[in-house]
Amino acid sequence: MIKLKRAYEPPEEEDGFRVLVDRVWPRGIKREALALDLWLKEIGPSAQLRKWFGHDPAKWPAFCERYQAELKEKKEAVDLLKEKRASGTLTLVFSARDTEHNNAVALKKYLESV
């Protein structure tokens, strides 16, 4: 099972393995507060893709397509997440305000398809 959770929400025991999937640390949060098991920076979209997208919902389909192309080049990181998902609950932690159009949502969709 894969769950999504904003970095600004409190961690819960049922989150299972918690992974921050952003390249940039969430603003205003101390490391201890996130209760992460892993910060997997390299799984986040490239700076170029992130800036191009700018959380514009109109660019969402194109962002997903481009991000999936990047993920195909990150086999080791993707395999690690698949392994953690297979052994229990995996929670992808993200900092974006938009809970419907962000890299964690796209990553979850990708992980569920591979």
N, CA, C and O atoms as CSV, one atom per row, in Angstrom:
chain,resi,resn,atom,element,x,y,z
A,1,MET,N,N,0.841,-1.183,0.000
A,1,MET,CA,C,0.000,0.000,0.000
A,1,MET,C,C,0.890,1.251,0.000
A,1,MET,O,O,1.884,1.327,0.722
A,2,ILE,N,N,0.510,2.210,-0.816
A,2,ILE,CA,C,1.239,3.468,-0.887
A,2,ILE,C,C,0.315,4.589,-0.434
A,2,ILE,O,O,-0.788,4.759,-0.955
A,3,LYS,N,N,0.796,5.355,0.556
A,3,LYS,CA,C,0.045,6.505,1.054
A,3,LYS,C,C,0.798,7.782,0.690
A,3,LYS,O,O,2.005,7.764,0.447
A,4,LEU,N,N,0.065,8.879,0.660
A,4,LEU,CA,C,0.647,10.205,0.435
A,4,LEU,C,C,0.380,11.056,1.659
A,4,LEU,O,O,-0.682,10.970,2.274
A,5,LYS,N,N,1.371,11.892,2.010
A,5,LYS,CA,C,1.174,12.741,3.183
A,5,LYS,C,C,2.020,13.998,3.048
A,5,LYS,O,O,3.197,13.941,2.694
A,6,ARG,N,N,1.401,15.120,3.335
A,6,ARG,CA,C,2.147,16.383,3.348
A,6,ARG,C,C,3.119,16.386,4.511
A,6,ARG,O,O,2.830,15.845,5.578
A,7,ALA,N,N,4.262,16.994,4.298
A,7,ALA,CA,C,5.288,17.081,5.334
A,7,ALA,C,C,4.789,17.833,6.557
A,7,ALA,O,O,5.314,17.652,7.656
A,8,TYR,N,N,3.787,18.668,6.377
A,8,TYR,CA,C,3.278,19.503,7.464
A,8,TYR,C,C,2.216,18.797,8.308
A,8,TYR,O,O,1.714,19.366,9.277
A,9,GLU,N,N,1.873,17.558,7.943
A,9,GLU,CA,C,0.942,16.750,8.732
A,9,GLU,C,C,1.750,15.905,9.710
A,9,GLU,O,O,2.846,15.459,9.371
A,10,PRO,N,N,1.240,15.677,10.902
A,10,PRO,CA,C,2.009,14.887,11.876
A,10,PRO,C,C,2.173,13.431,11.430
A,10,PRO,O,O,1.262,12.852,10.838
A,11,PRO,N,N,3.334,12.848,11.717
A,11,PRO,CA,C,3.528,11.431,11.391
A,11,PRO,C,C,2.634,10.556,12.264
A,11,PRO,O,O,2.303,10.909,13.396
A,12,GLU,N,N,2.254,9.408,11.711
A,12,GLU,CA,C,1.420,8.454,12.439
A,12,GLU,C,C,2.043,7.070,12.323
A,12,GLU,O,O,2.757,6.777,11.364
A,13,GLU,N,N,1.771,6.242,13.290
A,13,GLU,CA,C,2.347,4.894,13.302
A,13,GLU,C,C,1.965,4.105,12.047
A,13,GLU,O,O,2.772,3.338,11.521
A,14,GLU,N,N,0.733,4.297,11.572
A,14,GLU,CA,C,0.273,3.542,10.396
A,14,GLU,C,C,0.872,4.041,9.074
A,14,GLU,O,O,0.559,3.505,8.011
A,15,ASP,N,N,1.723,5.054,9.138
A,15,ASP,CA,C,2.412,5.523,7.918
A,15,ASP,C,C,3.398,4.490,7.397
A,15,ASP,O,O,3.733,4.504,6.213
A,16,GLY,N,N,3.861,3.610,8.243
A,16,GLY,CA,C,4.838,2.623,7.814
A,16,GLY,C,C,6.175,3.289,7.501
A,16,GLY,O,O,6.661,4.113,8.276
A,17,PHE,N,N,6.761,2.932,6.372
A,17,PHE,CA,C,8.058,3.468,5.953
A,17,PHE,C,C,7.831,4.829,5.306
A,17,PHE,O,O,7.165,4.929,4.276
A,18,ARG,N,N,8.389,5.880,5.914
A,18,ARG,CA,C,8.164,7.268,5.461
A,18,ARG,C,C,9.364,7.763,4.655
A,18,ARG,O,O,10.502,7.753,5.125
A,19,VAL,N,N,9.072,8.200,3.416
A,19,VAL,CA,C,10.127,8.678,2.514
A,19,VAL,C,C,9.785,10.077,2.014
A,19,VAL,O,O,8.723,10.295,1.432
A,20,LEU,N,N,10.691,11.020,2.246
A,20,LEU,CA,C,10.543,12.350,1.660
A,20,LEU,C,C,10.982,12.245,0.210
A,20,LEU,O,O,12.106,11.827,-0.070
A,21,VAL,N,N,10.093,12.626,-0.727
A,21,VAL,CA,C,10.375,12.446,-2.155
A,21,VAL,C,C,10.600,13.772,-2.873
A,21,VAL,O,O,10.488,13.845,-4.097
A,22,ASP,N,N,10.917,14.816,-2.120
A,22,ASP,CA,C,11.240,16.123,-2.695
A,22,ASP,C,C,12.756,16.303,-2.716
A,22,ASP,O,O,13.461,15.785,-1.850
A,23,ARG,N,N,13.247,17.033,-3.699
A,23,ARG,CA,C,14.674,17.347,-3.751
A,23,ARG,C,C,15.056,18.416,-2.737
A,23,ARG,O,O,16.201,18.479,-2.290
A,24,VAL,N,N,14.093,19.253,-2.381
A,24,VAL,CA,C,14.327,20.372,-1.484
A,24,VAL,C,C,13.653,20.094,-0.142
A,24,VAL,O,O,12.518,19.619,-0.095
A,25,TRP,N,N,14.363,20.394,0.948
A,25,TRP,CA,C,13.801,20.176,2.285
A,25,TRP,C,C,12.609,21.104,2.506
A,25,TRP,O,O,12.684,22.276,2.135
A,26,PRO,N,N,11.516,20.628,3.095
A,26,PRO,CA,C,10.338,21.467,3.353
A,26,PRO,C,C,10.677,22.647,4.266
A,26,PRO,O,O,11.376,22.493,5.268
A,27,ARG,N,N,10.180,23.797,3.910
A,27,ARG,CA,C,10.449,25.015,4.690
A,27,ARG,C,C,9.859,24.941,6.084
A,27,ARG,O,O,8.733,24.489,6.289
A,28,GLY,N,N,10.665,25.404,7.043
A,28,GLY,CA,C,10.176,25.557,8.405
A,28,GLY,C,C,9.999,24.285,9.197
A,28,GLY,O,O,9.374,24.315,10.257
A,29,ILE,N,N,10.523,23.167,8.730
A,29,ILE,CA,C,10.353,21.906,9.446
A,29,ILE,C,C,11.725,21.375,9.869
A,29,ILE,O,O,12.662,21.327,9.073
A,30,LYS,N,N,11.816,20.984,11.124
A,30,LYS,CA,C,13.049,20.375,11.622
A,30,LYS,C,C,13.071,18.907,11.231
A,30,LYS,O,O,12.028,18.264,11.113
A,31,ARG,N,N,14.256,18.395,11.034
A,31,ARG,CA,C,14.407,16.994,10.607
A,31,ARG,C,C,13.708,16.008,11.541
A,31,ARG,O,O,13.071,15.060,11.081
A,32,GLU,N,N,13.826,16.229,12.836
A,32,GLU,CA,C,13.208,15.313,13.808
A,32,GLU,C,C,11.682,15.289,13.659
A,32,GLU,O,O,11.051,14.250,13.850
A,33,ALA,N,N,11.107,16.422,13.323
A,33,ALA,CA,C,9.647,16.536,13.244
A,33,ALA,C,C,9.056,15.678,12.132
A,33,ALA,O,O,7.908,15.247,12.229
A,34,LEU,N,N,9.825,15.425,11.080
A,34,LEU,CA,C,9.286,14.639,9.969
A,34,LEU,C,C,9.275,13.147,10.245
A,34,LEU,O,O,8.526,12.410,9.603
A,35,ALA,N,N,10.081,12.688,11.180
A,35,ALA,CA,C,10.139,11.261,11.513
A,35,ALA,C,C,10.288,10.411,10.251
A,35,ALA,O,O,9.534,9.462,10.035
A,36,LEU,N,N,11.265,10.764,9.430
A,36,LEU,CA,C,11.495,10.051,8.169
A,36,LEU,C,C,12.339,8.801,8.379
A,36,LEU,O,O,13.161,8.722,9.291
A,37,ASP,N,N,12.108,7.834,7.507
A,37,ASP,CA,C,12.995,6.682,7.429
A,37,ASP,C,C,14.055,6.931,6.360
A,37,ASP,O,O,15.144,6.360,6.401
A,38,LEU,N,N,13.712,7.807,5.391
A,38,LEU,CA,C,14.621,8.056,4.283
A,38,LEU,C,C,14.253,9.359,3.583
A,38,LEU,O,O,13.076,9.689,3.434
A,39,TRP,N,N,15.272,10.090,3.158
A,39,TRP,CA,C,15.078,11.242,2.267
A,39,TRP,C,C,15.697,10.831,0.944
A,39,TRP,O,O,16.920,10.775,0.815
A,40,LEU,N,N,14.860,10.545,-0.029
A,40,LEU,CA,C,15.307,10.054,-1.329
A,40,LEU,C,C,15.267,11.204,-2.338
A,40,LEU,O,O,14.403,11.245,-3.214
A,41,LYS,N,N,16.209,12.129,-2.202
A,41,LYS,CA,C,16.258,13.333,-3.042
A,41,LYS,C,C,16.217,13.010,-4.526
A,41,LYS,O,O,15.520,13.662,-5.303
A,42,GLU,N,N,16.984,11.982,-4.907
A,42,GLU,CA,C,17.145,11.688,-6.335
A,42,GLU,C,C,15.873,11.225,-7.028
A,42,GLU,O,O,15.814,11.210,-8.257
A,43,ILE,N,N,14.850,10.845,-6.260
A,43,ILE,CA,C,13.599,10.416,-6.883
A,43,ILE,C,C,12.729,11.607,-7.286
A,43,ILE,O,O,11.802,11.456,-8.081
A,44,GLY,N,N,13.020,12.775,-6.747
A,44,GLY,CA,C,12.249,13.971,-7.090
A,44,GLY,C,C,12.508,14.410,-8.523
A,44,GLY,O,O,13.534,14.053,-9.102
A,45,PRO,N,N,11.599,15.174,-9.097
A,45,PRO,CA,C,11.797,15.665,-10.472
A,45,PRO,C,C,13.012,16.599,-10.536
A,45,PRO,O,O,13.368,17.248,-9.553
A,46,SER,N,N,13.621,16.648,-11.689
A,46,SER,CA,C,14.772,17.526,-11.877
A,46,SER,C,C,14.369,18.974,-11.619
A,46,SER,O,O,13.195,19.332,-11.722
A,47,ALA,N,N,15.348,19.793,-11.285
A,47,ALA,CA,C,15.077,21.215,-11.030
A,47,ALA,C,C,14.442,21.857,-12.261
A,47,ALA,O,O,13.533,22.678,-12.139
A,48,GLN,N,N,14.917,21.484,-13.431
A,48,GLN,CA,C,14.380,22.043,-14.675
A,48,GLN,C,C,12.903,21.688,-14.839
A,48,GLN,O,O,12.092,22.550,-15.176
A,49,LEU,N,N,12.552,20.434,-14.604
A,49,LEU,CA,C,11.156,20.000,-14.737
A,49,LEU,C,C,10.286,20.655,-13.665
A,49,LEU,O,O,9.178,21.110,-13.951
A,50,ARG,N,N,10.785,20.702,-12.445
A,50,ARG,CA,C,10.026,21.303,-11.339
A,50,ARG,C,C,9.722,22.773,-11.619
A,50,ARG,O,O,8.600,23.234,-11.408
A,51,LYS,N,N,10.727,23.504,-12.097
A,51,LYS,CA,C,10.527,24.929,-12.401
A,51,LYS,C,C,9.575,25.118,-13.577
A,51,LYS,O,O,8.735,26.018,-13.563
A,52,TRP,N,N,9.706,24.268,-14.593
A,52,TRP,CA,C,8.816,24.367,-15.768
A,52,TRP,C,C,7.366,24.150,-15.338
A,52,TRP,O,O,6.470,24.883,-15.757
A,53,PHE,N,N,7.140,23.131,-14.494
A,53,PHE,CA,C,5.789,22.788,-14.054
A,53,PHE,C,C,5.188,23.893,-13.193
A,53,PHE,O,O,4.067,24.331,-13.451
A,54,GLY,N,N,5.908,24.346,-12.182
A,54,GLY,CA,C,5.422,25.420,-11.328
A,54,GLY,C,C,4.070,25.146,-10.685
A,54,GLY,O,O,3.359,26.088,-10.333
A,55,HIS,N,N,3.701,23.892,-10.525
A,55,HIS,CA,C,2.411,23.479,-9.949
A,55,HIS,C,C,1.214,24.062,-10.697
A,55,HIS,O,O,0.182,24.372,-10.102
A,56,ASP,N,N,1.371,24.205,-12.010
A,56,ASP,CA,C,0.295,24.699,-12.870
A,56,ASP,C,C,-0.566,23.499,-13.283
A,56,ASP,O,O,-0.104,22.660,-14.056
A,57,PRO,N,N,-1.803,23.397,-12.788
A,57,PRO,CA,C,-2.656,22.248,-13.125
A,57,PRO,C,C,-2.829,22.041,-14.638
A,57,PRO,O,O,-3.043,20.912,-15.081
A,58,ALA,N,N,-2.740,23.100,-15.422
A,58,ALA,CA,C,-2.875,22.958,-16.873
A,58,ALA,C,C,-1.713,22.153,-17.465
A,58,ALA,O,O,-1.855,21.552,-18.530
A,59,LYS,N,N,-0.571,22.139,-16.780
A,59,LYS,CA,C,0.606,21.401,-17.255
A,59,LYS,C,C,0.706,20.000,-16.653
A,59,LYS,O,O,1.658,19.273,-16.937
A,60,TRP,N,N,-0.261,19.618,-15.831
A,60,TRP,CA,C,-0.206,18.354,-15.109
A,60,TRP,C,C,0.002,17.127,-16.013
A,60,TRP,O,O,0.910,16.340,-15.742
A,61,PRO,N,N,-0.796,16.930,-17.071
A,61,PRO,CA,C,-0.581,15.734,-17.906
A,61,PRO,C,C,0.837,15.696,-18.504
A,61,PRO,O,O,1.471,14.641,-18.522
A,62,ALA,N,N,1.323,16.817,-18.981
A,62,ALA,CA,C,2.670,16.865,-19.560
A,62,ALA,C,C,3.729,16.644,-18.482
A,62,ALA,O,O,4.740,15.987,-18.727
A,63,PHE,N,N,3.496,17.192,-17.292
A,63,PHE,CA,C,4.435,16.982,-16.188
A,63,PHE,C,C,4.547,15.495,-15.869
A,63,PHE,O,O,5.653,14.972,-15.735
A,64,CYS,N,N,3.416,14.813,-15.747
A,64,CYS,CA,C,3.425,13.377,-15.431
A,64,CYS,C,C,4.205,12.591,-16.473
A,64,CYS,O,O,4.993,11.707,-16.137
A,65,GLU,N,N,3.983,12.914,-17.719
A,65,GLU,CA,C,4.676,12.231,-18.812
A,65,GLU,C,C,6.186,12.455,-18.731
A,65,GLU,O,O,6.967,11.511,-18.856
A,66,ARG,N,N,6.588,13.697,-18.525
A,66,ARG,CA,C,8.020,14.020,-18.436
A,66,ARG,C,C,8.658,13.425,-17.185
A,66,ARG,O,O,9.793,12.950,-17.223
A,67,TYR,N,N,7.931,13.454,-16.095
A,67,TYR,CA,C,8.453,12.902,-14.847
A,67,TYR,C,C,8.614,11.386,-14.959
A,67,TYR,O,O,9.596,10.830,-14.467
A,68,GLN,N,N,7.665,10.724,-15.595
A,68,GLN,CA,C,7.791,9.276,-15.792
A,68,GLN,C,C,9.025,8.946,-16.617
A,68,GLN,O,O,9.702,7.953,-16.352
A,69,ALA,N,N,9.321,9.763,-17.607
A,69,ALA,CA,C,10.531,9.554,-18.409
A,69,ALA,C,C,11.771,9.671,-17.523
A,69,ALA,O,O,12.719,8.901,-17.675
A,70,GLU,N,N,11.763,10.628,-16.604
A,70,GLU,CA,C,12.893,10.763,-15.671
A,70,GLU,C,C,12.974,9.557,-14.736
A,70,GLU,O,O,14.063,9.061,-14.449
A,71,LEU,N,N,11.823,9.089,-14.263
A,71,LEU,CA,C,11.809,7.956,-13.339
A,71,LEU,C,C,12.362,6.683,-13.969
A,71,LEU,O,O,12.966,5.859,-13.282
A,72,LYS,N,N,12.162,6.525,-15.248
A,72,LYS,CA,C,12.690,5.339,-15.945
A,72,LYS,C,C,14.208,5.304,-15.917
A,72,LYS,O,O,14.811,4.241,-16.065
A,73,GLU,N,N,14.824,6.457,-15.728
A,73,GLU,CA,C,16.285,6.552,-15.650
A,73,GLU,C,C,16.790,6.387,-14.207
A,73,GLU,O,O,17.998,6.386,-13.971
A,74,LYS,N,N,15.874,6.249,-13.252
A,74,LYS,CA,C,16.229,6.158,-11.829
A,74,LYS,C,C,15.853,4.784,-11.280
A,74,LYS,O,O,15.196,4.675,-10.244
A,75,LYS,N,N,16.271,3.753,-11.977
A,75,LYS,CA,C,15.875,2.388,-11.654
A,75,LYS,C,C,16.199,1.989,-10.217
A,75,LYS,O,O,15.374,1.363,-9.551
A,76,GLU,N,N,17.375,2.338,-9.736
A,76,GLU,CA,C,17.781,1.939,-8.388
A,76,GLU,C,C,16.850,2.538,-7.326
A,76,GLU,O,O,16.423,1.838,-6.408
A,77,ALA,N,N,16.543,3.811,-7.451
A,77,ALA,CA,C,15.659,4.484,-6.485
A,77,ALA,C,C,14.237,3.926,-6.588
A,77,ALA,O,O,13.586,3.700,-5.568
A,78,VAL,N,N,13.760,3.707,-7.800
A,78,VAL,CA,C,12.414,3.153,-7.997
A,78,VAL,C,C,12.340,1.745,-7.410
A,78,VAL,O,O,11.362,1.399,-6.748
A,79,ASP,N,N,13.373,0.933,-7.649
A,79,ASP,CA,C,13.389,-0.429,-7.110
A,79,ASP,C,C,13.374,-0.428,-5.584
A,79,ASP,O,O,12.737,-1.283,-4.969
A,80,LEU,N,N,14.069,0.523,-4.972
A,80,LEU,CA,C,14.070,0.634,-3.519
A,80,LEU,C,C,12.656,0.912,-3.000
A,80,LEU,O,O,12.219,0.296,-2.028
A,81,LEU,N,N,11.948,1.828,-3.640
A,81,LEU,CA,C,10.581,2.135,-3.220
A,81,LEU,C,C,9.647,0.949,-3.435
A,81,LEU,O,O,8.772,0.692,-2.609
A,82,LYS,N,N,9.826,0.229,-4.531
A,82,LYS,CA,C,9.010,-0.957,-4.789
A,82,LYS,C,C,9.253,-2.024,-3.715
A,82,LYS,O,O,8.327,-2.707,-3.277
A,83,GLU,N,N,10.501,-2.149,-3.306
A,83,GLU,CA,C,10.860,-3.108,-2.264
A,83,GLU,C,C,10.197,-2.738,-0.931
A,83,GLU,O,O,9.662,-3.603,-0.237
A,84,LYS,N,N,10.236,-1.461,-0.585
A,84,LYS,CA,C,9.624,-1.006,0.666
A,84,LYS,C,C,8.108,-1.162,0.623
A,84,LYS,O,O,7.485,-1.498,1.630
A,85,ARG,N,N,7.517,-0.918,-0.545
A,85,ARG,CA,C,6.064,-1.084,-0.703
A,85,ARG,C,C,5.675,-2.551,-0.511
A,85,ARG,O,O,4.644,-2.852,0.092
A,86,ALA,N,N,6.500,-3.456,-1.024
A,86,ALA,CA,C,6.201,-4.885,-0.933
A,86,ALA,C,C,6.275,-5.399,0.500
A,86,ALA,O,O,5.642,-6.401,0.833
A,87,SER,N,N,7.047,-4.716,1.352
A,87,SER,CA,C,7.209,-5.199,2.721
A,87,SER,C,C,6.289,-4.501,3.728
A,87,SER,O,O,6.409,-4.729,4.932
A,88,GLY,N,N,5.378,-3.659,3.251
A,88,GLY,CA,C,4.444,-2.991,4.151
A,88,GLY,C,C,4.001,-1.655,3.591
A,88,GLY,O,O,4.182,-1.378,2.405
A,89,THR,N,N,3.427,-0.838,4.437
A,89,THR,CA,C,2.941,0.473,4.003
A,89,THR,C,C,4.112,1.393,3.700
A,89,THR,O,O,5.074,1.471,4.465
A,90,LEU,N,N,4.016,2.083,2.581
A,90,LEU,CA,C,5.000,3.066,2.152
A,90,LEU,C,C,4.283,4.408,2.081
A,90,LEU,O,O,3.269,4.537,1.395
A,91,THR,N,N,4.804,5.404,2.785
A,91,THR,CA,C,4.211,6.741,2.742
A,91,THR,C,C,5.181,7.685,2.053
A,91,THR,O,O,6.318,7.863,2.489
A,92,LEU,N,N,4.707,8.290,0.961
A,92,LEU,CA,C,5.489,9.276,0.226
A,92,LEU,C,C,5.177,10.641,0.822
A,92,LEU,O,O,4.038,11.105,0.769
A,93,VAL,N,N,6.184,11.274,1.382
A,93,VAL,CA,C,6.026,12.562,2.050
A,93,VAL,C,C,6.454,13.662,1.087
A,93,VAL,O,O,7.502,13.572,0.448
A,94,PHE,N,N,5.626,14.707,0.991
A,94,PHE,CA,C,5.889,15.814,0.068
A,94,PHE,C,C,5.535,17.125,0.749
A,94,PHE,O,O,4.856,17.136,1.777
A,95,SER,N,N,6.000,18.241,0.169
A,95,SER,CA,C,5.728,19.527,0.815
A,95,SER,C,C,4.795,20.440,0.020
A,95,SER,O,O,4.399,21.489,0.529
A,96,ALA,N,N,4.440,20.082,-1.186
A,96,ALA,CA,C,3.605,20.945,-2.032
A,96,ALA,C,C,2.250,21.225,-1.383
A,96,ALA,O,O,1.675,20.366,-0.715
A,97,ARG,N,N,1.759,22.433,-1.592
A,97,ARG,CA,C,0.422,22.800,-1.076
A,97,ARG,C,C,-0.683,22.076,-1.845
A,97,ARG,O,O,-1.675,21.635,-1.264
A,98,ASP,N,N,-0.493,21.964,-3.153
A,98,ASP,CA,C,-1.482,21.312,-4.019
A,98,ASP,C,C,-1.374,19.801,-3.814
A,98,ASP,O,O,-0.390,19.183,-4.219
A,99,THR,N,N,-2.376,19.221,-3.193
A,99,THR,CA,C,-2.323,17.794,-2.876
A,99,THR,C,C,-2.742,16.894,-4.039
A,99,THR,O,O,-2.665,15.670,-3.933
A,100,GLU,N,N,-3.182,17.490,-5.143
A,100,GLU,CA,C,-3.610,16.703,-6.302
A,100,GLU,C,C,-2.619,16.753,-7.462
A,100,GLU,O,O,-2.586,15.842,-8.289
A,101,HIS,N,N,-1.813,17.813,-7.525
A,101,HIS,CA,C,-0.887,18.004,-8.648
A,101,HIS,C,C,0.517,18.223,-8.108
A,101,HIS,O,O,0.990,19.357,-8.034
A,102,ASN,N,N,1.183,17.135,-7.731
A,102,ASN,CA,C,2.551,17.235,-7.228
A,102,ASN,C,C,3.318,15.961,-7.563
A,102,ASN,O,O,2.732,14.970,-8.000
A,103,ASN,N,N,4.613,15.995,-7.356
A,103,ASN,CA,C,5.444,14.864,-7.755
A,103,ASN,C,C,5.130,13.583,-6.990
A,103,ASN,O,O,5.295,12.493,-7.539
A,104,ALA,N,N,4.681,13.681,-5.734
A,104,ALA,CA,C,4.355,12.476,-4.975
A,104,ALA,C,C,3.151,11.753,-5.585
A,104,ALA,O,O,3.129,10.524,-5.649
A,105,VAL,N,N,2.166,12.508,-6.025
A,105,VAL,CA,C,0.990,11.920,-6.677
A,105,VAL,C,C,1.419,11.211,-7.970
A,105,VAL,O,O,0.999,10.085,-8.238
A,106,ALA,N,N,2.251,11.876,-8.756
A,106,ALA,CA,C,2.735,11.276,-10.011
A,106,ALA,C,C,3.602,10.056,-9.732
A,106,ALA,O,O,3.523,9.062,-10.454
A,107,LEU,N,N,4.424,10.123,-8.696
A,107,LEU,CA,C,5.297,8.995,-8.343
A,107,LEU,C,C,4.463,7.804,-7.876
A,107,LEU,O,O,4.741,6.667,-8.255
A,108,LYS,N,N,3.458,8.055,-7.066
A,108,LYS,CA,C,2.580,6.956,-6.608
A,108,LYS,C,C,1.929,6.271,-7.799
A,108,LYS,O,O,1.901,5.043,-7.878
A,109,LYS,N,N,1.412,7.056,-8.712
A,109,LYS,CA,C,0.773,6.498,-9.915
A,109,LYS,C,C,1.778,5.651,-10.704
A,109,LYS,O,O,1.446,4.569,-11.187
A,110,TYR,N,N,2.992,6.152,-10.826
A,110,TYR,CA,C,4.041,5.415,-11.552
A,110,TYR,C,C,4.374,4.104,-10.838
A,110,TYR,O,O,4.449,3.054,-11.477
A,111,LEU,N,N,4.574,4.159,-9.515
A,111,LEU,CA,C,4.919,2.961,-8.763
A,111,LEU,C,C,3.823,1.904,-8.842
A,111,LEU,O,O,4.111,0.707,-8.856
A,112,GLU,N,N,2.580,2.339,-8.892
A,112,GLU,CA,C,1.472,1.390,-8.978
A,112,GLU,C,C,1.361,0.754,-10.365
A,112,GLU,O,O,0.685,-0.260,-10.537
A,113,SER,N,N,2.023,1.353,-11.345
A,113,SER,CA,C,1.938,0.828,-12.712
A,113,SER,C,C,3.133,-0.047,-13.100
A,113,SER,O,O,3.113,-0.698,-14.144
A,114,VAL,N,N,4.172,-0.063,-12.260
A,114,VAL,CA,C,5.360,-0.872,-12.604
A,114,VAL,C,C,5.510,-2.049,-11.682
A,114,VAL,O,O,6.450,-2.830,-11.827
